Amino acid sequence: MIYLNDLLLLMMLLVIIRIATENDNYNLILYAAFFSLAAASLYFINGAPDLALAEISIGCAFIPLIFTIAIMRQNTFTVVFFSEAGQQAYCDPLVLIEFMGIAEVFCGRNRLKLKIVTHPKSYEPSIRGIFRLGNTDLIAHYIEDEKKIIPLGKHSKPTDSRTFRGL
């Protein structure tokens, strides 16, 4: 019985390491369900069948179902792109090509369709107006003087110092 506990704990540790290094969302769901199954087995072996039943029903069935539905509903990556160049969202073609390349690689890895919405200068860098917060994934601001695109996230503060410059 002691060896079975140790074996289950070791399996749980290996699953946690695998979860931390996994990139595919669907595999993450499977690993999390397997982790819950191992935890439920530990609960049952150590004399807590009520906790084991709750862990199986929630961790192996309910949570993976919710995550799967959430992943399946996310099928587009929407970028609101605006610049300071008057009414049209203008961007240097080389900078735009670099930005599009990075965005397409991201969308390809995550099985998403890329949707870019341009907006004029009057657009404030926030998700107010015609866009709802849940519909936009990234706000990209083109600064014409410096010829770079700054990803702002969903809010007006830059997400990091990374910018996209022409080649």
C-alpha positions, 0 to 999 in steps of 0.5 A: 500500500505504501508503494502504491502511494509513492507510485501515485505521488511520483506519477502526479509529480511527473504529470505536473512537470509535463503540464508545466512544459506542455504547449498544446491546450488540449493535451493540457486538459488531458494531463490535468484530468489524469492528475485529478484521477491520480489524486482521486486514487490517493484519496480513495486509498487513504480512506476518503472515498467521498473526496475521491468521488468529488475529485473524479466528478469535478477534476476529471469531468466537469473542469475538462468539459468547461476548458474544452468548451472555452478553447473551442469558442476561441477561434480568432485572434483580433488585433485592433490596429491604430496609428497617429497618421490621420484618419487612416491607420497607416503603417510602414509596410516593412514594419507591418510585414514583420508584425503580421509574420509574428502574429501569423506564427502565433495564430498558427501555433494556437490554431487561431484565425488572425483578424486585424481591425484598423482604426483612425487616430481618434481611437483611444487605446482602450476597448470602449465604443463599438468593441466589447472587452471580450472581442479584442485580444491585442491593441497595436499602436503604430508610432510613425516618427519611430517607425515601430508598432507597440503592442498595448494588450487590452489596455492602454499600458504597454505589455512589455518593451518589445516593439516591431521595427522594419527590417 
